[in-house]
């Protein structure tokens, strides 16, 4: 077995990437604060932020529970024992990463910190390059046609 067959990565890149993006957003906001939308629109965005955070947490928790029920690892640097295609995995192949990206956007809307919103797609892109593409190769090697059929039906993000 090759290394990619047994596990997609040696490091758990996604949590590292998202924690770094959150830290960078906080530091950048301190060093170079960007203006936020005042008044009623800002208050509306605050409310939308809470909805986005709620949706993100629902997606994350549901995805984690679905993986636990399937008896496969949630750790992004460990090999998958089972291909999970139900629950939130039926509309996105990466619900936890989608949820993490939404969480950053929601926090940015709630806190009025533009850097969270700007760095969320950067974190998603870096996660795709460092983790998702490797995970996809791992899943294809582990599950073959079953994974390829799933990937044809369900998009990587949304």
C-alpha positions as CSV (number, residue, x, y, z in Angstrom):
1,X,0.0,0.0,0.0
2,X,1.2,3.5,-0.8
3,X,1.1,6.3,1.7
4,X,-1.9,8.0,0.0
5,X,-3.8,4.7,0.2
6,X,-3.4,4.4,4.0
7,X,-3.8,8.1,4.8
8,X,-4.2,11.4,2.8
9,X,-1.8,13.6,4.8
10,X,0.7,13.4,7.6
11,X,-0.6,16.6,9.2
12,X,-4.2,17.6,10.0
13,X,-4.0,20.6,7.6
14,X,-7.6,21.9,7.8
15,X,-7.7,22.8,11.5
16,X,-4.2,24.4,11.2
17,X,-5.3,26.4,8.2
18,X,-8.5,27.7,9.7
19,X,-6.9,28.5,13.1
20,X,-4.2,30.4,11.2
21,X,-6.8,32.3,9.2
22,X,-8.7,33.3,12.3
23,X,-5.5,34.4,14.0
24,X,-4.5,36.4,10.9
25,X,-7.9,38.0,10.8
26,X,-7.6,39.1,14.4
27,X,-4.1,40.4,14.0
28,X,-4.9,42.2,10.7
29,X,-8.0,43.8,12.2
30,X,-5.8,45.1,15.0
31,X,-3.0,46.4,12.7
32,X,-5.2,47.5,9.7
33,X,-8.8,47.8,10.7
34,X,-11.1,47.9,7.7
35,X,-14.3,50.0,7.8
36,X,-17.6,48.2,8.5
37,X,-21.1,49.1,7.3
38,X,-22.9,51.3,9.9
39,X,-26.5,51.7,10.7
40,X,-29.4,49.4,9.8
41,X,-27.5,47.5,7.2
42,X,-24.8,46.7,9.7
43,X,-27.4,45.5,12.1
44,X,-29.0,43.3,9.4
45,X,-25.6,41.8,8.6
46,X,-25.1,41.1,12.3
47,X,-28.4,39.1,12.3
48,X,-27.4,37.3,9.1
49,X,-24.1,36.4,10.7
50,X,-25.9,34.6,13.5
51,X,-27.9,32.7,11.0
52,X,-24.7,31.7,9.1
53,X,-23.0,30.6,12.3
54,X,-26.1,28.5,13.2
55,X,-26.1,26.9,9.8
56,X,-22.4,26.3,10.0
57,X,-22.6,24.6,13.4
58,X,-25.6,22.5,12.2
59,X,-23.6,21.3,9.2
60,X,-20.5,20.6,11.2
61,X,-22.2,18.7,14.0
62,X,-24.4,16.7,11.6
63,X,-21.3,15.8,9.5
64,X,-19.4,14.7,12.6
65,X,-22.3,12.6,13.8
66,X,-22.8,11.0,10.3
67,X,-19.1,10.1,10.3
68,X,-19.3,8.6,13.8
69,X,-22.3,6.5,12.8
70,X,-20.4,5.3,9.8
71,X,-17.5,4.4,12.1
72,X,-14.9,6.3,10.2
73,X,-12.4,8.9,11.3
74,X,-13.1,12.6,11.5
75,X,-9.3,13.3,11.5
76,X,-8.2,14.7,8.2
77,X,-4.8,13.1,8.3
78,X,-6.0,9.6,9.0
79,X,-7.3,7.0,6.5
80,X,-11.0,6.6,5.9
81,X,-12.5,3.2,6.8
82,X,-15.9,3.9,5.1
83,X,-17.1,6.1,2.3
84,X,-19.8,8.4,3.8
85,X,-22.4,9.7,1.3
86,X,-25.4,10.4,3.5
87,X,-26.5,13.3,5.6
88,X,-24.7,16.5,4.7
89,X,-22.3,14.4,2.5
90,X,-25.2,14.1,0.1
91,X,-25.0,17.8,-0.9
92,X,-21.3,18.5,-0.4
93,X,-18.3,16.2,-0.3
94,X,-16.7,18.4,2.3
95,X,-19.4,19.6,4.8
96,X,-17.0,20.2,7.7
97,X,-14.7,22.4,5.6
98,X,-17.8,24.2,4.2
99,X,-19.1,24.7,7.8
100,X,-15.7,26.0,8.9
101,X,-15.7,28.5,6.0
102,X,-19.2,29.6,6.8
103,X,-18.3,29.9,10.5
104,X,-15.5,32.4,9.6
105,X,-17.9,34.4,7.4
106,X,-20.5,34.4,10.1
107,X,-18.1,35.5,12.8
108,X,-17.0,38.3,10.5
109,X,-20.6,39.5,10.0
110,X,-21.3,39.3,13.8
111,X,-18.1,41.1,14.8
112,X,-18.0,43.5,11.9
113,X,-14.5,42.4,11.1
114,X,-14.0,42.4,7.3
115,X,-10.8,40.4,7.6
116,X,-12.7,37.2,8.6
117,X,-14.8,37.5,5.5
118,X,-11.8,38.2,3.2
119,X,-9.7,35.4,4.7
120,X,-12.5,32.7,4.7
121,X,-12.2,32.0,0.9
122,X,-8.4,32.0,1.2
123,X,-8.6,29.4,4.0
124,X,-11.0,27.4,1.8
125,X,-8.6,27.5,-1.1
126,X,-5.6,26.5,1.0
127,X,-7.6,23.7,2.5
128,X,-8.5,22.5,-0.9
129,X,-4.9,22.5,-2.1
130,X,-3.4,21.0,1.1
131,X,-6.1,18.6,2.2
132,X,-9.1,18.1,-0.1
133,X,-7.3,17.2,-3.3
134,X,-5.1,14.7,-1.3
135,X,-8.2,13.3,0.5
136,X,-9.9,12.8,-2.9
137,X,-6.9,10.8,-4.2
138,X,-7.0,8.8,-1.0
139,X,-10.7,8.1,-1.3
140,X,-10.4,7.2,-5.0
141,X,-7.6,4.7,-4.2
142,X,-9.5,3.2,-1.3
143,X,-13.0,3.0,-2.7
144,X,-12.5,3.2,-6.5
145,X,-15.6,3.3,-8.7
146,X,-17.9,3.9,-5.7
147,X,-16.0,7.1,-4.9
148,X,-15.8,8.2,-8.5
149,X,-19.6,7.7,-8.9
150,X,-20.2,9.7,-5.7
151,X,-17.9,12.5,-6.9
152,X,-19.8,12.8,-10.1
153,X,-23.1,13.3,-8.3
154,X,-22.0,15.5,-5.4
155,X,-20.0,18.7,-5.7
156,X,-16.7,19.3,-3.8
157,X,-18.1,22.4,-2.0
158,X,-21.7,23.3,-2.8
